[in-house]
Amino acid sequence: MKIGINLTDLITGKIGGMETYMRSLIHYFPQISSKDQFYIVGYSDVLNDIKEKNVSKVLIERYASREKQSELLRQTIVKNKFDVWFSPLLILDPLDCPVPSAFTIPDMQHEYFPDFFDAGTLNWRKKYFQASANKANIIFTLSQNSRNDIIRFLEVAPEKVKAIHLDSPSWFNENRQLDIKTIGKKFDKSKYLFYPANTWPHKNHLRLLEAFNQVKDKVEGINLLFSGYPHQADKIIHDFISKHHIKDRVRFLGYLKREEIPLIYKSVLGLIFPSLFEGFGIPIIEAFRSGCPVLCANNSSISEVAGNAVLYFDGLSVSEISNSILKFISDSNLRKQLIQKGYERAKKFSYKETAKQTLKYLKLITQKETSLKEDINKLPKISIITPSYNQGRFIERTIKSVLDQKYPNLEYIVVDGGSADDTVKILKKYSSKLQWVSEEDNGQADAINKGIRMSTGEIISYLNSDDAYEPGSFKIIADYFTNNPKAMLVYGKGKHIDKNDKYIEDYPSKPTDYLGLHPTCSICQPTAFWRRELIEEIGYFDASLKYAMDYEYWIRASEKYSLNYIYKYLGNTRFYAETKTSGRRPKVHREIIEVQKRHYSKVHANWILALVHAKLEKNDRSTVYKNTAFLISLIFGSLYGFIKFNHELPPLIVWKYYLIWFKEIFAFVKRREYKSFF
């Protein structure tokens, strides 16, 4: 098996424990499996620093544009014929990976401490973590705590997320016999509490310094020793040190060479680890293996790693940190106990086992993909039609929501009405993955019908060029039709999203039938799928309708068959000011009323009231029911509507509403507010 490993996001010395994680996996992979081929993909200045045997290097050009970089990676995967693609550094890249894929999320820290991130980084994490989670076959993470967070915040299937513990680096014990003189001027014989961490906000250096400042006079001869690259919190840290005159009590070593790190652990009094959030916490294991006692914060994944082998404190409490420092320094027996417990605890971790488990799952997703290809003919063919006209700003997101389903027996057809924007350019970009045509048509329903006639699938659906499917929808639909051979039309739960893909609200979906469609449409269009036999029986969409062609089709289907509802989210319909239905609500409701007159003996009161309501909104009348002008117009407008459309007065339930509204009007007159109205 050829395994491609994406290292384009590696910045030597600046990404903390994730660099250790990546390097250790690359070290052990070839030892575990000599039959597999491992390829690291990245830039020459980074890959030249990696000198592992039996690992091939694929050098690529560096692009500033993420989009160009992703396309180059996709081409590299195809060119090198990788069987599986692994991105170990936070996100899957490319998102449209052509082979089975996996990536690693170390933690979901940004959900707990969003203020620790600038706006750009926070948005990047939210966007790409979610997109990567939706599209990868496997998500690796470093602890059960992080696994639970990923399942919760990214709403992915639990079986998709694999928690595999880490260890100290593969090279950690190589130079244990070196003399302390090898780090010479960087280190003296003072007693130190050591904290190896880049100065990111969550590493909590400032509270540690505040705690140390409180007890510095009680711990003469004990100093703080920091290592790591400077980051966001660096200035605040140094300002505090200067303000409180403790510069002579705090040492900064910067980025350490790997042979220096074990020596420091063996030479300090202990490791202090006040981090507010960790996906794992590698320094804790490094200290355990070095016979270095540990005192640390108790949060996130730390207790899962450290067990009972450390002295815990609350990382948010300066007083707890300071008290723990005093206890740790004053109690030599405690430190001896922690050293022994640390040795025992470290036995539970092995990077070789980490690499073994990771490789096992990488092979597993490849085998599953192979099995899926072998069983492709057993899956029903699904044909998706996308009618489009000048929706260049949305259509690529729509296309990706279809292709990212990774459904193996898919036929995708886009019928464009001759768009003048960049729609055609986007369609050409995906021409190898879909069929498309761009020519003048007679509207949306005509385009849908054209696409259906071009299609060959057993199951059919259409997706408007500004809507999107939920991940995994096609598999859910295929399973349902396979297990329910008599089902003709199936639909599920849906969501309204805005133009930026953000959730607004759930669509009011619910089980329905012919009678249930009379008062309201509870079928979210992107979630509806039907068998080809249904078209053969009830025909195509009515091309004379501009707005309600889907609603009319559901009614026709319900006249002959049951409508089957799945209690799962299948699709999203976009809700924004420029949508065809939002901008023309009076026309939409008038067309719905015409559909009602075709299929029912009377137009339901809901639709008449909705039409009047929409017309009042269009005329800039207030939609607040306590506004008397609105109520008067609503009453007389709906009375006219019932007489016009149903040739009768409103039903009793509407008169009850009239009575409530008239009471509001009388109260309005009694308050003598009518002058402002008339």
C-alpha positions as CSV (number, residue, x, y, z in Angstrom):
1,M,0.0,0.0,0.0
2,K,1.2,3.5,-0.9
3,I,0.6,6.0,1.9
4,G,0.9,9.7,1.3
5,I,1.6,11.9,4.3
6,N,0.9,15.7,4.0
7,L,3.6,17.8,5.7
8,T,2.9,21.1,4.0
9,D,1.7,22.7,7.3
10,L,4.8,21.7,9.2
11,I,6.9,24.6,10.5
12,T,9.9,23.2,12.3
13,G,10.0,24.1,16.0
14,K,6.8,26.2,16.0
15,I,3.8,23.9,16.2
16,G,4.6,22.3,19.6
17,G,3.6,18.7,20.3
18,M,2.1,18.1,16.8
19,E,5.6,18.2,15.3
20,T,6.7,15.5,17.8
21,Y,3.6,13.5,16.9
22,M,4.2,13.7,13.2
23,R,7.9,12.9,13.4
24,S,7.4,9.9,15.7
25,L,4.8,8.4,13.4
26,I,7.1,8.7,10.4
27,H,9.9,7.1,12.5
28,Y,7.8,4.1,13.4
29,F,5.7,3.5,10.3
30,P,8.4,1.7,8.3
31,Q,9.5,-0.4,11.3
32,I,5.9,-1.7,11.7
33,S,5.3,-2.5,8.1
34,S,8.1,-3.1,5.6
35,K,5.6,-4.1,2.9
36,D,4.0,-0.6,2.7
37,Q,5.5,2.4,1.0
38,F,5.5,5.7,2.8
39,Y,5.8,9.1,1.1
40,I,6.1,12.5,2.9
41,V,4.8,15.4,0.8
42,G,6.0,18.9,1.4
43,Y,8.5,21.7,0.8
44,S,12.3,21.1,0.4
45,D,13.3,23.3,3.4
46,V,11.2,21.2,5.7
47,L,11.6,17.7,4.3
48,N,15.4,18.0,4.1
49,D,15.4,18.0,7.9
50,I,13.6,14.6,8.1
51,K,16.1,11.8,7.7
52,E,14.1,8.6,8.3
53,K,15.0,5.4,6.4
54,N,12.5,3.8,4.1
55,V,10.5,7.0,3.7
56,S,10.4,8.6,0.3
57,K,10.1,12.4,-0.2
58,V,7.9,14.1,-2.7
59,L,8.8,17.8,-3.0
60,I,6.2,20.3,-4.2
61,E,6.2,24.0,-5.0
62,R,5.0,26.4,-2.3
63,Y,1.9,28.5,-3.1
64,A,0.5,31.4,-1.1
65,S,-3.0,30.5,-2.2
66,R,-4.6,27.7,-0.2
67,E,-6.8,26.9,-3.2
68,K,-3.8,26.5,-5.5
69,Q,-1.9,24.5,-2.9
70,S,-4.9,22.1,-2.5
71,E,-5.2,21.6,-6.2
72,L,-1.4,20.8,-6.4
73,L,-1.8,18.3,-3.6
74,R,-4.7,16.6,-5.3
75,Q,-2.7,16.3,-8.5
76,T,0.3,14.9,-6.5
77,I,-2.0,12.2,-4.9
78,V,-3.2,11.1,-8.3
79,K,0.2,11.3,-10.0
80,N,1.9,9.2,-7.3
81,K,-1.1,6.7,-7.2
82,F,-1.4,6.9,-3.4
83,D,-3.8,4.4,-1.9
84,V,-4.5,6.5,1.1
85,W,-3.8,10.1,2.2
86,F,-3.0,11.2,5.7
87,S,-2.9,14.8,6.9
88,P,-1.6,14.7,10.5
89,L,-1.5,18.4,11.1
90,L,-5.0,19.7,12.0
91,I,-6.9,19.7,8.7
92,L,-7.5,17.5,5.6
93,D,-5.9,19.1,2.5
94,P,-7.1,18.8,-0.2
95,L,-10.7,18.6,1.0
96,D,-11.8,17.0,-2.3
97,C,-9.3,14.1,-1.8
98,P,-9.4,11.6,-4.6
99,V,-8.5,8.6,-2.4
100,P,-9.5,7.5,1.1
101,S,-8.3,10.0,3.7
102,A,-7.6,10.7,7.3
103,F,-6.5,13.7,9.4
104,T,-5.7,14.6,13.0
105,I,-7.5,17.1,15.2
106,P,-5.5,17.4,18.5
107,D,-8.2,19.2,20.4
108,M,-11.2,21.6,20.2
109,Q,-9.6,24.3,22.4
110,H,-11.2,27.1,20.4
111,E,-14.7,26.0,21.5
112,Y,-13.7,26.5,25.2
113,F,-11.3,29.5,24.9
114,P,-12.3,31.4,21.7
115,D,-10.6,34.6,23.1
116,F,-7.2,32.9,22.8
117,F,-7.5,33.0,19.0
118,D,-7.5,36.0,16.7
119,A,-10.6,36.3,14.5
120,G,-8.9,34.9,11.5
121,T,-7.5,31.8,13.2
122,L,-10.8,31.1,15.0
123,N,-12.8,31.3,11.8
124,W,-10.2,29.1,10.1
125,R,-10.4,26.4,12.7
126,K,-14.2,26.4,12.8
127,K,-14.4,26.3,9.0
128,Y,-11.7,23.8,8.2
129,F,-12.2,21.5,11.2
130,Q,-15.8,21.0,10.2
131,A,-15.2,20.7,6.5
132,S,-12.4,18.2,7.1
133,A,-14.5,16.2,9.5
134,N,-17.3,16.0,7.0
135,K,-15.1,14.7,4.2
136,A,-12.4,12.5,5.7
137,N,-13.0,8.8,6.2
138,I,-11.3,8.8,9.6
139,I,-10.6,11.5,12.2
140,F,-7.6,10.8,14.5
141,T,-7.3,12.5,17.9
142,L,-5.0,12.1,20.9
143,S,-7.3,11.4,23.8
144,Q,-10.8,10.3,24.7
145,N,-11.5,13.7,26.0
146,S,-10.8,15.2,22.6
147,R,-12.8,12.5,20.9
148,N,-15.8,13.4,22.9
149,D,-15.4,17.0,22.0
150,I,-15.1,16.3,18.3
151,I,-18.2,14.2,18.3
152,R,-20.1,16.8,20.2
153,F,-19.0,20.0,18.4
154,L,-18.5,18.7,14.9
155,E,-21.5,16.3,15.0
156,V,-19.8,13.4,13.4
157,A,-20.5,9.7,13.9
158,P,-18.7,8.3,16.9
159,E,-17.3,5.4,14.9
160,K,-15.5,7.8,12.6
161,V,-13.3,9.3,15.4
162,K,-10.4,7.3,16.7
163,A,-8.5,8.3,19.9
164,I,-4.9,7.1,20.1
165,H,-2.7,8.1,22.9
166,L,0.9,9.4,22.3
167,D,4.2,9.0,24.1
168,S,7.4,10.9,24.5
169,P,9.3,11.2,21.2
170,S,10.9,8.3,19.6
171,W,14.4,9.9,20.1
172,F,13.8,10.9,23.7
173,N,16.1,8.3,25.4
174,E,18.8,8.3,22.7
175,N,21.2,10.7,24.5
176,R,20.5,10.0,28.2
177,Q,24.2,9.3,29.0
178,L,25.4,12.7,27.7
179,D,27.0,14.9,30.3
180,I,25.2,18.0,31.5
181,K,28.1,20.0,30.1
182,T,26.6,19.5,26.6
183,I,24.2,22.3,27.2
184,G,26.8,24.4,29.0
185,K,25.9,28.1,29.0
186,K,22.2,27.5,28.5
187,F,21.9,26.0,32.0
188,D,23.4,26.5,35.5
189,K,23.2,24.6,38.7
190,S,20.3,26.5,40.2
191,K,17.2,24.6,41.1
192,Y,14.4,25.0,38.6
193,L,10.8,24.3,37.9
194,F,10.8,23.6,34.2
195,Y,8.0,24.5,31.8
196,P,8.6,23.6,28.1
197,A,5.9,25.4,26.1
198,N,5.5,28.0,23.4
199,T,4.0,31.2,24.7
200,W,0.5,30.6,23.5
201,P,-2.3,32.1,25.7
202,H,-3.6,28.7,26.7
203,K,-0.2,27.7,28.1
204,N,-1.0,29.9,31.0
205,H,2.5,31.3,31.6
206,L,1.1,34.5,33.2
207,R,-0.8,32.8,36.0
208,L,2.3,30.7,36.7
209,L,4.4,33.9,37.0
210,E,1.8,35.5,39.2
211,A,1.8,32.4,41.5
212,F,5.6,32.3,41.5
213,N,5.8,36.0,42.3
214,Q,3.6,35.4,45.4
215,V,5.9,32.7,46.8
216,K,9.3,33.7,45.4
217,D,10.6,34.9,48.8
218,K,9.5,31.6,50.4
219,V,11.4,29.5,47.9
220,E,14.8,31.0,47.8
221,G,17.1,29.3,45.3
222,I,14.1,28.0,43.2
223,N,13.6,29.6,39.8
224,L,11.5,29.1,36.7
225,L,12.9,27.7,33.5
226,F,11.0,28.2,30.2
227,S,11.7,26.8,26.8
228,G,9.8,27.1,23.5
229,Y,9.2,29.7,20.7
230,P,7.6,33.1,21.5
231,H,4.0,33.5,20.5
232,Q,1.0,35.7,21.2
233,A,1.4,36.0,25.0
234,D,5.2,36.7,24.9
235,K,5.0,40.4,25.4
236,I,2.6,40.2,28.3
237,I,4.9,37.7,30.0
238,H,8.0,39.8,29.7
239,D,6.1,42.9,30.8
240,F,5.1,41.1,33.9
241,I,8.6,39.9,34.6
242,S,10.0,43.5,34.3
243,K,7.2,45.1,36.3
244,H,7.7,42.7,39.3
245,H,11.5,42.6,39.0
246,I,11.9,38.8,38.8
247,K,14.1,38.7,35.7
248,D,16.9,37.1,37.7
249,R,14.5,34.3,38.8
250,V,13.2,33.4,35.3
251,R,15.3,31.9,32.5
252,F,14.2,31.5,28.9
253,L,16.0,28.9,26.8
254,G,14.1,29.4,23.6
255,Y,13.8,26.4,21.2
256,L,15.8,23.5,22.4
257,K,17.7,20.9,20.3
258,R,16.2,17.5,20.9
259,E,19.3,16.1,22.6
260,E,19.1,18.8,25.2
261,I,15.6,18.2,26.4
262,P,16.1,14.9,28.3
263,L,19.1,16.4,30.1
264,I,17.1,19.3,31.4
265,Y,14.3,17.0,32.7
266,K,17.0,15.0,34.6
267,S,18.5,18.2,36.0
268,V,15.5,20.2,37.2
269,L,13.6,19.9,40.5
270,G,10.4,19.2,38.6
271,L,8.1,19.8,35.7
272,I,5.3,22.4,36.3
273,F,2.6,22.3,33.7
274,P,-0.2,24.9,34.2
275,S,-1.7,24.6,30.7
276,L,-5.4,25.4,30.5
277,F,-6.1,23.0,27.7
278,E,-4.3,20.1,26.1
279,G,-5.1,17.5,23.5
280,F,-2.7,15.2,25.2
281,G,0.3,16.8,27.1
282,I,3.5,15.2,25.8
283,P,5.8,16.9,28.4
284,I,4.1,15.0,31.2
285,I,5.2,11.7,29.7
286,E,8.7,13.1,28.9
287,A,9.0,14.0,32.6
288,F,7.7,10.5,33.7
289,R,10.4,8.8,31.6
290,S,13.1,11.1,32.9
291,G,12.4,10.5,36.6
292,C,11.2,14.1,36.9
293,P,8.3,14.7,39.3
294,V,5.3,16.6,37.9
295,L,2.8,19.2,39.3
296,C,0.2,20.2,36.8
297,A,-3.3,21.6,36.1
298,N,-6.2,19.3,36.1
299,N,-8.3,19.9,33.0
300,S,-9.1,18.8,29.5
301,S,-7.1,15.6,28.6
302,I,-4.4,16.1,31.3
303,S,-5.8,13.8,34.0
304,E,-6.4,11.1,31.3
305,V,-2.7,11.2,30.6
306,A,-1.2,11.9,34.1
307,G,-3.5,9.6,36.2
308,N,-2.5,9.7,39.8
309,A,1.2,10.3,39.2
310,V,1.2,14.0,39.6
311,L,0.3,16.8,42.0
312,Y,-2.8,18.6,40.6
313,F,-3.9,22.2,40.9
314,D,-6.6,24.4,39.3
315,G,-4.9,26.2,36.5
316,L,-7.3,29.1,36.7
317,S,-6.4,29.7,40.4
318,V,-3.2,31.6,41.1
319,S,-3.5,30.8,44.8
320,E,-3.8,27.0,44.1
321,I,-0.8,27.2,41.8
322,S,1.3,29.0,44.5
323,N,0.2,26.6,47.2
324,S,1.1,23.6,45.1
325,I,4.5,25.0,44.4
326,L,5.2,25.4,48.1
327,K,3.9,21.9,48.8
328,F,5.9,20.4,46.0
329,I,9.2,22.1,46.9
330,S,8.9,21.5,50.7
331,D,8.0,17.8,50.5
332,S,10.8,15.6,49.2
333,N,9.0,12.4,50.0
334,L,6.1,13.6,47.8
335,R,8.5,14.2,44.9
336,K,10.0,10.7,45.4
337,Q,6.5,9.1,45.3
338,L,5.6,11.1,42.2
339,I,8.8,9.9,40.4
340,Q,8.0,6.3,41.1
341,K,4.4,6.7,40.0
342,G,5.5,8.5,36.9
343,Y,7.8,5.6,35.9
344,E,4.8,3.2,36.2
345,R,2.4,5.5,34.4
346,A,4.8,5.9,31.5
347,K,4.6,2.2,30.8
348,K,1.1,2.6,29.6
349,F,2.2,4.7,26.6
350,S,4.1,3.7,23.5
351,Y,4.7,5.6,20.2
352,K,5.2,2.4,18.4
353,E,1.7,1.3,19.5
354,T,0.5,4.8,18.4
355,A,1.9,4.3,15.0
356,K,0.6,0.7,14.8
357,Q,-2.9,1.7,15.6
358,T,-2.8,4.6,13.2
359,L,-1.5,2.4,10.4
360,K,-4.2,-0.2,11.2
361,Y,-7.0,2.4,10.6
362,L,-5.4,3.8,7.5
363,K,-5.4,0.3,6.0
364,L,-8.9,-0.3,7.2
365,I,-10.4,2.7,5.3
366,T,-8.6,1.6,2.2
367,Q,-10.0,-1.9,2.5
368,K,-13.5,-0.5,3.1
369,E,-13.2,1.7,0.0
370,T,-12.1,-1.3,-2.1
371,S,-15.0,-3.3,-0.8
372,L,-17.3,-0.4,-1.6
373,K,-16.1,-0.3,-5.2
374,E,-16.6,-4.1,-5.5
375,D,-20.2,-3.7,-4.3
376,I,-21.0,-0.6,-6.4
377,N,-23.5,-2.5,-8.5
378,K,-25.4,-3.5,-5.4
379,L,-26.1,0.1,-4.6
380,P,-28.9,1.9,-6.3
381,K,-27.8,4.5,-8.8
382,I,-28.7,8.0,-7.6
383,S,-29.2,10.8,-10.1
384,I,-29.0,14.4,-8.9
385,I,-30.2,17.3,-11.1
386,T,-29.1,20.9,-10.4
387,P,-31.0,23.6,-12.3
388,S,-29.0,26.8,-12.4
389,Y,-29.0,30.3,-13.6
390,N,-26.5,33.0,-12.5
391,Q,-25.7,31.4,-9.2
392,G,-22.0,31.6,-9.5
393,R,-21.5,32.7,-5.9
394,F,-23.2,29.5,-4.5
395,I,-23.0,26.8,-7.1
396,E,-19.5,25.5,-6.2
397,R,-20.7,24.9,-2.6
398,T,-23.7,23.1,-4.0
399,I,-21.6,20.9,-6.3
400,K,-19.2,20.0,-3.4
401,S,-22.1,19.0,-1.2
402,V,-23.0,16.4,-3.9
403,L,-19.5,15.2,-4.7
404,D,-18.4,15.1,-1.1
405,Q,-21.1,12.4,-0.4
406,K,-18.5,10.0,-1.9
407,Y,-21.4,7.9,-3.0
408,P,-19.9,5.4,-5.5
409,N,-23.0,5.0,-7.8
410,L,-23.7,8.6,-8.5
411,E,-24.8,10.5,-11.6
412,Y,-24.7,14.2,-11.3
413,I,-26.2,16.5,-13.9
414,V,-26.2,20.4,-13.9
415,V,-28.6,22.1,-16.3
416,D,-27.7,25.7,-16.6
417,G,-29.9,28.3,-18.3
418,G,-27.1,30.1,-20.0
419,S,-25.6,32.0,-17.1
420,A,-23.7,35.2,-17.7
421,D,-21.7,35.0,-14.4
422,D,-18.8,32.6,-13.6
423,T,-21.1,29.6,-13.3
424,V,-19.8,28.0,-16.6
425,K,-16.2,28.5,-15.5
426,I,-17.0,26.6,-12.3
427,L,-18.8,23.8,-14.2
428,K,-15.8,23.4,-16.4
429,K,-13.6,23.0,-13.3
430,Y,-15.7,19.9,-12.3
431,S,-16.5,18.6,-15.8
432,S,-14.7,15.3,-15.0
433,K,-17.0,14.6,-12.1
434,L,-20.4,15.7,-13.5
435,Q,-22.4,16.2,-16.7
436,W,-23.5,19.7,-17.6
437,V,-25.2,21.8,-20.2
438,S,-25.5,25.5,-20.5
439,E,-28.3,26.8,-22.8
440,E,-31.4,28.8,-22.6
441,D,-34.4,27.1,-21.1
442,N,-38.0,27.9,-20.1
443,G,-37.4,28.2,-16.4
444,Q,-36.5,26.1,-13.4
445,A,-39.1,23.3,-13.9
446,D,-38.1,22.9,-17.5
447,A,-34.4,22.6,-16.5
448,I,-35.3,20.0,-13.9
449,N,-37.3,18.0,-16.5
450,K,-34.4,18.3,-19.0
451,G,-32.0,16.9,-16.4
452,I,-34.4,14.0,-15.5
453,R,-34.6,13.0,-19.1
454,M,-30.8,13.0,-19.4
455,S,-30.5,10.8,-16.2
456,T,-30.4,7.1,-15.8
457,G,-30.6,6.6,-12.1
458,E,-33.1,4.5,-10.1
459,I,-33.4,7.2,-7.5
460,I,-33.8,10.9,-8.5
461,S,-33.6,14.2,-6.7
462,Y,-33.0,17.8,-7.6
463,L,-30.9,20.3,-5.7
464,N,-31.1,24.0,-6.5
465,S,-27.9,25.8,-7.2
466,D,-27.9,27.6,-3.9
467,D,-28.8,24.7,-1.6
468,A,-26.7,21.9,-0.2
469,Y,-26.9,18.3,1.1
470,E,-26.0,17.2,4.5
471,P,-23.0,14.8,4.7
472,G,-23.9,11.1,4.4
473,S,-27.4,11.8,2.9
474,F,-27.1,9.6,-0.1
475,K,-26.1,6.6,2.0
476,I,-29.1,7.1,4.2
477,I,-31.4,7.4,1.2
478,A,-29.9,4.4,-0.6
479,D,-30.3,2.2,2.6
480,Y,-33.9,3.3,3.0
481,F,-34.9,2.5,-0.5
482,T,-33.1,-0.8,-0.4
483,N,-34.8,-1.8,2.8
484,N,-38.2,-0.5,1.7
485,P,-38.8,-1.6,-1.8
486,K,-42.4,-0.3,-1.9
487,A,-41.4,3.3,-0.9
488,M,-41.8,5.7,-3.8
489,L,-40.9,9.1,-2.3
490,V,-38.7,9.7,0.8
491,Y,-37.8,12.9,2.5
492,G,-36.2,13.9,5.8
493,K,-35.3,16.8,8.1
494,G,-33.9,20.0,6.7
495,K,-32.3,23.2,7.8
496,H,-32.5,26.8,6.7
497,I,-29.0,28.3,6.2
498,D,-27.9,31.8,5.3
499,K,-25.7,33.0,2.4
500,N,-22.6,32.2,4.5
501,D,-23.7,28.6,5.2
502,K,-24.6,29.4,8.8
503,Y,-27.5,27.7,10.5
504,I,-30.7,29.8,10.9
505,E,-33.4,27.3,12.0
506,D,-34.8,23.9,11.3
507,Y,-37.2,23.6,8.4
508,P,-40.7,22.7,9.8
509,S,-40.5,19.1,8.4
510,K,-42.8,16.4,9.7
511,P,-44.6,13.3,8.5
512,T,-47.4,14.2,6.0
513,D,-49.7,12.9,3.4
514,Y,-52.3,14.2,0.8
515,L,-54.5,15.8,3.5
516,G,-51.5,17.1,5.4
517,L,-50.2,19.0,2.4
518,H,-53.4,21.0,2.2
519,P,-52.7,23.4,5.0
520,T,-48.9,23.5,4.7
521,C,-45.9,22.1,2.9
522,S,-43.8,20.2,5.4
523,I,-41.4,18.7,2.8
524,C,-38.0,20.4,2.6
525,Q,-37.3,20.1,-1.1
526,P,-33.6,19.2,-1.0
527,T,-34.4,16.3,1.3
528,A,-36.8,14.6,-1.1
529,F,-35.8,11.6,-3.3
530,W,-38.0,9.4,-5.4
531,R,-37.9,6.4,-7.6
532,R,-37.9,6.7,-11.4
533,E,-41.1,4.7,-11.5
534,L,-42.9,7.6,-9.9
535,I,-42.1,9.8,-12.9
536,E,-43.4,7.1,-15.2
537,E,-46.7,7.1,-13.3
538,I,-47.3,10.8,-12.5
539,G,-45.2,12.5,-15.1
540,Y,-42.6,15.3,-14.9
541,F,-42.7,18.7,-13.1
542,D,-45.2,21.2,-14.3
543,A,-43.1,23.6,-16.4
544,S,-45.9,26.2,-16.3
545,L,-45.2,26.8,-12.6
546,K,-42.4,29.1,-11.6
547,Y,-42.4,28.8,-7.8
548,A,-44.6,25.9,-6.6
549,M,-43.5,23.1,-8.9
550,D,-42.1,21.0,-6.1
551,Y,-45.2,21.5,-3.9
552,E,-47.5,20.5,-6.7
553,Y,-45.3,17.4,-7.4
554,W,-45.5,16.3,-3.8
555,I,-49.3,16.6,-3.9
556,R,-49.5,14.5,-7.1
557,A,-47.2,11.9,-5.6
558,S,-49.3,11.8,-2.4
559,E,-52.5,11.2,-4.4
560,K,-51.1,7.7,-5.3
561,Y,-48.5,6.8,-2.8
562,S,-47.4,7.2,0.9
563,L,-44.8,9.9,1.6
564,N,-42.1,8.3,3.7
565,Y,-40.4,10.5,6.3
566,I,-36.8,9.9,7.8
567,Y,-36.0,11.5,11.1
568,K,-32.5,12.5,9.9
569,Y,-31.1,15.7,8.5
570,L,-30.6,15.3,4.7
571,G,-30.4,18.8,3.2
572,N,-30.2,22.5,3.6
573,T,-32.2,25.2,1.8
574,R,-30.7,28.6,1.6
575,F,-32.7,31.5,3.0
576,Y,-31.6,35.1,2.0
577,A,-33.2,38.2,0.7
578,E,-32.4,37.6,-3.0
579,T,-33.9,34.1,-3.3
580,K,-36.6,33.8,-5.9
581,T,-39.3,32.8,-3.3
582,S,-38.3,35.4,-0.7
583,G,-38.4,38.3,-3.1
584,R,-41.7,37.4,-4.7
585,R,-43.9,36.1,-1.9
586,P,-47.3,37.4,-3.2
587,K,-46.6,35.6,-6.6
588,V,-45.5,32.5,-4.8
589,H,-48.6,32.3,-2.7
590,R,-50.9,33.1,-5.6
591,E,-49.3,30.2,-7.5
592,I,-49.8,27.9,-4.5
593,I,-53.4,28.9,-4.4
594,E,-53.7,27.9,-8.1
595,V,-52.2,24.5,-7.2
596,Q,-54.6,24.1,-4.4
597,K,-57.6,24.8,-6.7
598,R,-56.4,22.0,-9.0
599,H,-55.9,19.3,-6.3
600,Y,-58.4,20.2,-3.5
601,S,-62.0,21.2,-3.4
602,K,-61.2,24.4,-1.5
603,V,-58.1,26.6,-0.9
604,H,-57.0,26.2,2.7
605,A,-57.4,29.2,4.9
606,N,-53.7,29.2,5.7
607,W,-52.8,30.0,2.1
608,I,-55.4,32.8,1.7
609,L,-54.2,34.5,4.9
610,A,-50.6,34.0,3.8
611,L,-51.3,35.7,0.5
612,V,-52.9,38.7,2.1
613,H,-50.1,38.8,4.6
614,A,-47.5,38.8,1.8
615,K,-49.2,41.5,-0.1
616,L,-49.4,43.7,3.0
617,E,-45.7,43.2,3.6
618,K,-44.9,44.1,0.0
619,N,-46.9,47.4,0.5
620,D,-44.8,48.2,3.5
621,R,-47.6,47.6,6.0
622,S,-46.6,46.6,9.5
623,T,-46.5,42.9,10.2
624,V,-47.0,43.4,13.9
625,Y,-50.4,42.0,14.7
626,K,-51.2,44.7,17.3
627,N,-50.8,47.3,14.5
628,T,-54.4,48.3,13.7
629,A,-53.8,49.3,10.1
630,F,-52.4,45.9,9.5
631,L,-55.3,44.1,11.2
632,I,-58.0,46.0,9.3
633,S,-56.2,45.2,6.0
634,L,-55.8,41.6,7.0
635,I,-59.5,41.1,7.9
636,F,-61.0,42.7,4.8
637,G,-58.3,41.4,2.5
638,S,-58.8,37.8,3.6
639,L,-62.6,38.1,3.5
640,Y,-62.2,39.1,-0.2
641,G,-59.8,36.2,-0.7
642,F,-62.2,33.6,0.7
643,I,-65.1,34.9,-1.5
644,K,-62.9,35.1,-4.6
645,F,-61.1,31.7,-4.3
646,N,-63.6,29.5,-2.4
647,H,-66.8,31.4,-3.2
648,E,-67.8,31.4,0.4
649,L,-67.2,33.1,3.7
650,P,-64.2,32.1,5.9
651,P,-64.5,29.0,8.1
652,L,-65.3,29.3,11.9
653,I,-61.7,29.1,12.9
654,V,-60.9,32.3,10.9
655,W,-63.9,34.1,12.5
656,K,-62.3,33.4,15.9
657,Y,-59.2,35.2,14.7
658,Y,-61.3,38.0,13.4
659,L,-62.9,38.4,16.8
660,I,-59.5,38.6,18.5
661,W,-58.4,41.2,15.9
662,F,-61.6,43.3,16.2
663,K,-61.0,43.5,20.0
664,E,-57.5,44.9,19.2
665,I,-59.1,47.5,16.9
666,F,-61.8,48.5,19.4
667,A,-59.0,49.0,22.0
668,F,-57.2,51.1,19.5
669,V,-60.2,53.3,18.9
670,K,-60.9,53.6,22.7
671,R,-57.4,54.9,23.2
672,R,-58.2,57.5,20.5
673,E,-55.2,56.6,18.5
674,Y,-57.3,56.5,15.3
675,K,-56.3,60.0,14.4
676,S,-52.8,58.9,13.7
677,F,-54.1,56.1,11.6
678,F,-56.7,58.0,9.5
